[in-house]
Amino acid sequence: PVGRQWRFGFGSEWNYSANLAFNLSYTLAWTGNAKVNVDRGFLAGHVEGKYKNLYAQFFSFSVNWLF
């Protein structure tokens, strides 16, 4: 679970012809800081820590072909 999230993204589409288009996009999801304290028993163990400036990056590329 995370608290507040900030997402920033942009994208572009290029129409190569009437039947073919290329799409490219990027998104940055920043979730801030997180504390972890999980105990899953003898076999899985215990995980504890503080993590700062957590983020995920997403890249997308697609081709649209109309036929």
Biopython code that builds the backbone (N, CA, C, O; Angstrom):
import numpy as np
from Bio.PDB.StructureBuilder import StructureBuilder

atoms = [
    (1, "PRO", "N", (0.824, -1.199, 0.000)),
    (1, "PRO", "CA", (0.000, 0.000, 0.000)),
    (1, "PRO", "C", (0.864, 1.256, 0.000)),
    (1, "PRO", "O", (1.914, 1.316, 0.640)),
    (2, "VAL", "N", (0.405, 2.220, -0.711)),
    (2, "VAL", "CA", (1.112, 3.498, -0.770)),
    (2, "VAL", "C", (0.134, 4.614, -0.448)),
    (2, "VAL", "O", (-1.081, 4.432, -0.532)),
    (3, "GLY", "N", (0.659, 5.749, -0.086)),
    (3, "GLY", "CA", (-0.165, 6.919, 0.205)),
    (3, "GLY", "C", (-0.380, 7.745, -1.050)),
    (3, "GLY", "O", (-0.938, 7.272, -2.040)),
    (4, "ARG", "N", (0.065, 8.963, -0.990)),
    (4, "ARG", "CA", (-0.102, 9.895, -2.094)),
    (4, "ARG", "C", (0.781, 9.493, -3.280)),
    (4, "ARG", "O", (1.915, 9.049, -3.095)),
    (5, "GLN", "N", (0.263, 9.649, -4.473)),
    (5, "GLN", "CA", (1.022, 9.370, -5.689)),
    (5, "GLN", "C", (0.957, 10.564, -6.623)),
    (5, "GLN", "O", (-0.058, 11.257, -6.703)),
    (6, "TRP", "N", (2.044, 10.791, -7.320)),
    (6, "TRP", "CA", (2.086, 11.793, -8.383)),
    (6, "TRP", "C", (2.441, 11.054, -9.662)),
    (6, "TRP", "O", (3.368, 10.244, -9.683)),
    (7, "ARG", "N", (1.712, 11.331, -10.715)),
    (7, "ARG", "CA", (1.986, 10.713, -12.019)),
    (7, "ARG", "C", (2.146, 11.802, -13.060)),
    (7, "ARG", "O", (1.347, 12.733, -13.153)),
    (8, "PHE", "N", (3.201, 11.656, -13.835)),
    (8, "PHE", "CA", (3.485, 12.591, -14.924)),
    (8, "PHE", "C", (3.669, 11.767, -16.191)),
    (8, "PHE", "O", (4.366, 10.752, -16.184)),
    (9, "GLY", "N", (3.057, 12.198, -17.255)),
    (9, "GLY", "CA", (3.176, 11.425, -18.484)),
    (9, "GLY", "C", (3.041, 12.291, -19.717)),
    (9, "GLY", "O", (2.507, 13.400, -19.672)),
    (10, "PHE", "N", (3.532, 11.762, -20.805)),
    (10, "PHE", "CA", (3.360, 12.404, -22.096)),
    (10, "PHE", "C", (3.400, 11.332, -23.172)),
    (10, "PHE", "O", (3.894, 10.226, -22.951)),
    (11, "GLY", "N", (2.879, 11.673, -24.322)),
    (11, "GLY", "CA", (2.848, 10.728, -25.420)),
    (11, "GLY", "C", (2.745, 11.444, -26.744)),
    (11, "GLY", "O", (2.482, 12.644, -26.813)),
    (12, "SER", "N", (2.959, 10.676, -27.788)),
    (12, "SER", "CA", (2.919, 11.239, -29.125)),
    (12, "SER", "C", (2.449, 10.176, -30.108)),
    (12, "SER", "O", (2.691, 8.983, -29.924)),
    (13, "GLU", "N", (1.771, 10.638, -31.159)),
    (13, "GLU", "CA", (1.342, 9.731, -32.223)),
    (13, "GLU", "C", (1.814, 10.303, -33.552)),
    (13, "GLU", "O", (1.694, 11.502, -33.803)),
    (14, "TRP", "N", (2.345, 9.440, -34.390)),
    (14, "TRP", "CA", (2.802, 9.847, -35.714)),
    (14, "TRP", "C", (2.035, 9.037, -36.747)),
    (14, "TRP", "O", (2.138, 7.811, -36.791)),
    (15, "ASN", "N", (1.272, 9.729, -37.572)),
    (15, "ASN", "CA", (0.524, 9.080, -38.647)),
    (15, "ASN", "C", (1.421, 8.986, -39.880)),
    (15, "ASN", "O", (1.612, 9.966, -40.599)),
    (16, "TYR", "N", (1.958, 7.812, -40.107)),
    (16, "TYR", "CA", (2.863, 7.584, -41.220)),
    (16, "TYR", "C", (2.111, 7.638, -42.541)),
    (16, "TYR", "O", (2.590, 8.214, -43.518)),
    (17, "SER", "N", (0.936, 7.035, -42.562)),
    (17, "SER", "CA", (0.079, 7.061, -43.746)),
    (17, "SER", "C", (-1.368, 6.979, -43.274)),
    (17, "SER", "O", (-1.629, 7.006, -42.072)),
    (18, "ALA", "N", (-2.298, 6.880, -44.200)),
    (18, "ALA", "CA", (-3.711, 6.785, -43.839)),
    (18, "ALA", "C", (-4.024, 5.480, -43.104)),
    (18, "ALA", "O", (-5.012, 5.405, -42.374)),
    (19, "ASN", "N", (-3.190, 4.451, -43.292)),
    (19, "ASN", "CA", (-3.438, 3.140, -42.697)),
    (19, "ASN", "C", (-2.461, 2.758, -41.585)),
    (19, "ASN", "O", (-2.633, 1.709, -40.965)),
    (20, "LEU", "N", (-1.450, 3.570, -41.316)),
    (20, "LEU", "CA", (-0.404, 3.173, -40.374)),
    (20, "LEU", "C", (-0.056, 4.342, -39.442)),
    (20, "LEU", "O", (0.211, 5.453, -39.900)),
    (21, "ALA", "N", (-0.064, 4.075, -38.127)),
    (21, "ALA", "CA", (0.289, 5.093, -37.129)),
    (21, "ALA", "C", (1.171, 4.458, -36.049)),
    (21, "ALA", "O", (1.006, 3.286, -35.713)),
    (22, "PHE", "N", (2.101, 5.243, -35.516)),
    (22, "PHE", "CA", (3.005, 4.815, -34.451)),
    (22, "PHE", "C", (2.735, 5.660, -33.209)),
    (22, "PHE", "O", (2.565, 6.875, -33.311)),
    (23, "ASN", "N", (2.695, 5.021, -32.034)),
    (23, "ASN", "CA", (2.431, 5.701, -30.768)),
    (23, "ASN", "C", (3.568, 5.429, -29.792)),
    (23, "ASN", "O", (4.069, 4.309, -29.704)),
    (24, "LEU", "N", (3.968, 6.463, -29.062)),
    (24, "LEU", "CA", (5.015, 6.348, -28.055)),
    (24, "LEU", "C", (4.572, 7.147, -26.837)),
    (24, "LEU", "O", (4.124, 8.286, -26.971)),
    (25, "SER", "N", (4.696, 6.546, -25.624)),
    (25, "SER", "CA", (4.320, 7.271, -24.407)),
    (25, "SER", "C", (5.240, 6.895, -23.250)),
    (25, "SER", "O", (5.878, 5.842, -23.245)),
    (26, "TYR", "N", (5.284, 7.804, -22.263)),
    (26, "TYR", "CA", (6.109, 7.626, -21.069)),
    (26, "TYR", "C", (5.322, 8.135, -19.863)),
    (26, "TYR", "O", (4.665, 9.172, -19.941)),
    (27, "THR", "N", (5.389, 7.408, -18.751)),
    (27, "THR", "CA", (4.749, 7.823, -17.509)),
    (27, "THR", "C", (5.710, 7.593, -16.349)),
    (27, "THR", "O", (6.352, 6.547, -16.262)),
    (28, "LEU", "N", (5.803, 8.576, -15.461)),
    (28, "LEU", "CA", (6.568, 8.458, -14.227)),
    (28, "LEU", "C", (5.572, 8.488, -13.080)),
    (28, "LEU", "O", (4.805, 9.443, -12.952)),
    (29, "ALA", "N", (5.573, 7.457, -12.244)),
    (29, "ALA", "CA", (4.710, 7.388, -11.067)),
    (29, "ALA", "C", (5.602, 7.490, -9.831)),
    (29, "ALA", "O", (6.372, 6.575, -9.537)),
    (30, "TRP", "N", (5.495, 8.609, -9.107)),
    (30, "TRP", "CA", (6.289, 8.826, -7.902)),
    (30, "TRP", "C", (5.396, 8.587, -6.700)),
    (30, "TRP", "O", (4.344, 9.213, -6.573)),
    (31, "THR", "N", (5.810, 7.674, -5.803)),
    (31, "THR", "CA", (4.986, 7.308, -4.652)),
    (31, "THR", "C", (5.561, 7.788, -3.327)),
    (31, "THR", "O", (4.993, 7.495, -2.275)),
    (32, "GLY", "N", (6.652, 8.502, -3.349)),
    (32, "GLY", "CA", (7.195, 9.075, -2.118)),
    (32, "GLY", "C", (8.015, 8.090, -1.314)),
    (32, "GLY", "O", (8.740, 7.263, -1.867)),
    (33, "ASN", "N", (7.890, 8.191, -0.002)),
    (33, "ASN", "CA", (8.658, 7.356, 0.919)),
    (33, "ASN", "C", (7.772, 6.265, 1.508)),
    (33, "ASN", "O", (6.557, 6.434, 1.612)),
    (34, "ALA", "N", (8.386, 5.141, 1.894)),
    (34, "ALA", "CA", (7.602, 4.034, 2.451)),
    (34, "ALA", "C", (8.397, 3.325, 3.539)),
    (34, "ALA", "O", (9.616, 3.178, 3.450)),
    (35, "LYS", "N", (7.672, 2.889, 4.572)),
    (35, "LYS", "CA", (8.242, 2.032, 5.609)),
    (35, "LYS", "C", (7.704, 0.627, 5.400)),
    (35, "LYS", "O", (6.523, 0.444, 5.107)),
    (36, "VAL", "N", (8.572, -0.364, 5.550)),
    (36, "VAL", "CA", (8.166, -1.757, 5.387)),
    (36, "VAL", "C", (8.526, -2.505, 6.662)),
    (36, "VAL", "O", (9.644, -2.387, 7.164)),
    (37, "ASN", "N", (7.572, -3.278, 7.186)),
    (37, "ASN", "CA", (7.807, -4.125, 8.345)),
    (37, "ASN", "C", (6.884, -5.333, 8.213)),
    (37, "ASN", "O", (5.739, -5.303, 8.663)),
    (38, "VAL", "N", (7.392, -6.386, 7.598)),
    (38, "VAL", "CA", (6.584, -7.567, 7.288)),
    (38, "VAL", "C", (7.273, -8.807, 7.851)),
    (38, "VAL", "O", (8.465, -9.018, 7.624)),
    (39, "ASP", "N", (6.531, -9.614, 8.575)),
    (39, "ASP", "CA", (7.028, -10.892, 9.081)),
    (39, "ASP", "C", (6.139, -11.990, 8.522)),
    (39, "ASP", "O", (4.956, -12.068, 8.852)),
    (40, "ARG", "N", (6.719, -12.847, 7.664)),
    (40, "ARG", "CA", (5.932, -13.885, 7.001)),
    (40, "ARG", "C", (6.274, -15.280, 7.512)),
    (40, "ARG", "O", (6.077, -16.271, 6.810)),
    (41, "GLY", "N", (6.777, -15.350, 8.718)),
    (41, "GLY", "CA", (7.005, -16.660, 9.321)),
    (41, "GLY", "C", (8.417, -17.174, 9.141)),
    (41, "GLY", "O", (9.297, -16.479, 8.634)),
    (42, "PHE", "N", (8.609, -18.416, 9.571)),
    (42, "PHE", "CA", (9.933, -19.032, 9.608)),
    (42, "PHE", "C", (10.550, -19.178, 8.214)),
    (42, "PHE", "O", (11.724, -18.854, 8.032)),
    (43, "LEU", "N", (9.805, -19.649, 7.247)),
    (43, "LEU", "CA", (10.365, -19.912, 5.914)),
    (43, "LEU", "C", (10.588, -18.647, 5.089)),
    (43, "LEU", "O", (11.612, -18.534, 4.414)),
    (44, "ALA", "N", (9.667, -17.703, 5.124)),
    (44, "ALA", "CA", (9.792, -16.497, 4.303)),
    (44, "ALA", "C", (10.649, -15.431, 4.975)),
    (44, "ALA", "O", (11.326, -14.671, 4.283)),
    (45, "GLY", "N", (10.639, -15.357, 6.296)),
    (45, "GLY", "CA", (11.483, -14.415, 7.007)),
    (45, "GLY", "C", (10.837, -13.070, 7.284)),
    (45, "GLY", "O", (9.632, -12.879, 7.113)),
    (46, "HIS", "N", (11.679, -12.150, 7.716)),
    (46, "HIS", "CA", (11.247, -10.817, 8.140)),
    (46, "HIS", "C", (11.925, -9.772, 7.255)),
    (46, "HIS", "O", (13.129, -9.845, 7.008)),
    (47, "VAL", "N", (11.149, -8.805, 6.783)),
    (47, "VAL", "CA", (11.681, -7.706, 5.974)),
    (47, "VAL", "C", (11.297, -6.399, 6.652)),
    (47, "VAL", "O", (10.131, -6.167, 6.968)),
    (48, "GLU", "N", (12.296, -5.552, 6.869)),
    (48, "GLU", "CA", (12.043, -4.259, 7.498)),
    (48, "GLU", "C", (12.981, -3.229, 6.902)),
    (48, "GLU", "O", (14.156, -3.512, 6.667)),
    (49, "GLY", "N", (12.469, -2.041, 6.658)),
    (49, "GLY", "CA", (13.320, -0.987, 6.122)),
    (49, "GLY", "C", (12.539, 0.259, 5.784)),
    (49, "GLY", "O", (11.309, 0.275, 5.819)),
    (50, "LYS", "N", (13.280, 1.310, 5.456)),
    (50, "LYS", "CA", (12.716, 2.572, 5.000)),
    (50, "LYS", "C", (13.242, 2.832, 3.592)),
    (50, "LYS", "O", (14.436, 2.703, 3.324)),
    (51, "TYR", "N", (12.345, 3.191, 2.721)),
    (51, "TYR", "CA", (12.708, 3.434, 1.334)),
    (51, "TYR", "C", (12.304, 4.857, 0.968)),
    (51, "TYR", "O", (11.175, 5.272, 1.233)),
    (52, "LYS", "N", (13.214, 5.598, 0.364)),
    (52, "LYS", "CA", (12.960, 6.991, 0.019)),
    (52, "LYS", "C", (12.852, 7.151, -1.491)),
    (52, "LYS", "O", (13.550, 6.489, -2.259)),
    (53, "ASN", "N", (11.963, 8.046, -1.892)),
    (53, "ASN", "CA", (11.779, 8.423, -3.297)),
    (53, "ASN", "C", (11.507, 7.223, -4.201)),
    (53, "ASN", "O", (12.221, 6.998, -5.178)),
    (54, "LEU", "N", (10.490, 6.469, -3.872)),
    (54, "LEU", "CA", (10.098, 5.334, -4.698)),
    (54, "LEU", "C", (9.402, 5.831, -5.952)),
    (54, "LEU", "O", (8.594, 6.759, -5.901)),
    (55, "TYR", "N", (9.722, 5.207, -7.081)),
    (55, "TYR", "CA", (9.074, 5.585, -8.318)),
    (55, "TYR", "C", (9.084, 4.399, -9.285)),
    (55, "TYR", "O", (9.863, 3.457, -9.137)),
    (56, "ALA", "N", (8.207, 4.473, -10.266)),
    (56, "ALA", "CA", (8.150, 3.483, -11.339)),
    (56, "ALA", "C", (8.056, 4.231, -12.659)),
    (56, "ALA", "O", (7.419, 5.280, -12.749)),
    (57, "GLN", "N", (8.695, 3.682, -13.675)),
    (57, "GLN", "CA", (8.660, 4.279, -14.999)),
    (57, "GLN", "C", (7.976, 3.313, -15.957)),
    (57, "GLN", "O", (8.219, 2.107, -15.912)),
    (58, "PHE", "N", (7.126, 3.844, -16.817)),
    (58, "PHE", "CA", (6.404, 3.038, -17.788)),
    (58, "PHE", "C", (6.657, 3.594, -19.185)),
    (58, "PHE", "O", (6.491, 4.789, -19.429)),
    (59, "PHE", "N", (7.056, 2.724, -20.086)),
    (59, "PHE", "CA", (7.257, 3.085, -21.480)),
    (59, "PHE", "C", (6.283, 2.270, -22.322)),
    (59, "PHE", "O", (6.035, 1.100, -22.031)),
    (60, "SER", "N", (5.739, 2.877, -23.350)),
    (60, "SER", "CA", (4.798, 2.177, -24.209)),
    (60, "SER", "C", (5.064, 2.554, -25.676)),
    (60, "SER", "O", (5.285, 3.720, -26.003)),
    (61, "PHE", "N", (5.036, 1.552, -26.534)),
    (61, "PHE", "CA", (5.161, 1.764, -27.970)),
    (61, "PHE", "C", (4.132, 0.878, -28.653)),
    (61, "PHE", "O", (4.018, -0.306, -28.335)),
    (62, "SER", "N", (3.395, 1.439, -29.575)),
    (62, "SER", "CA", (2.413, 0.635, -30.295)),
    (62, "SER", "C", (2.341, 1.061, -31.751)),
    (62, "SER", "O", (2.720, 2.172, -32.121)),
    (63, "VAL", "N", (1.845, 0.147, -32.557)),
    (63, "VAL", "CA", (1.645, 0.378, -33.996)),
    (63, "VAL", "C", (0.185, 0.088, -34.296)),
    (63, "VAL", "O", (-0.327, -0.974, -33.943)),
    (64, "ASN", "N", (-0.482, 1.027, -34.945)),
    (64, "ASN", "CA", (-1.862, 0.848, -35.369)),
    (64, "ASN", "C", (-1.899, 0.713, -36.886)),
    (64, "ASN", "O", (-1.471, 1.607, -37.617)),
    (65, "TRP", "N", (-2.414, -0.410, -37.339)),
    (65, "TRP", "CA", (-2.520, -0.680, -38.763)),
    (65, "TRP", "C", (-3.985, -0.900, -39.101)),
    (65, "TRP", "O", (-4.604, -1.842, -38.605)),
    (66, "LEU", "N", (-4.535, -0.049, -39.930)),
    (66, "LEU", "CA", (-5.922, -0.170, -40.364)),
    (66, "LEU", "C", (-5.973, -0.930, -41.677)),
    (66, "LEU", "O", (-5.267, -0.593, -42.628)),
    (67, "PHE", "N", (-6.802, -1.944, -41.723)),
    (67, "PHE", "CA", (-6.928, -2.744, -42.957)),
    (67, "PHE", "C", (-8.371, -2.985, -43.282)),
    (67, "PHE", "O", (-8.679, -3.636, -44.280)),
]
sb = StructureBuilder()
sb.init_structure("model")
sb.init_model(0)
sb.init_chain("A")
sb.init_seg("    ")
for serial, (resi, resn, name, xyz) in enumerate(atoms, 1):
    if name == "N":
        sb.init_residue(resn, " ", resi, " ")
    sb.init_atom(name, np.array(xyz, "f"), 0.0, 1.0, " ", f" {name:<3s}", serial, name[0])
structure = sb.get_structure()
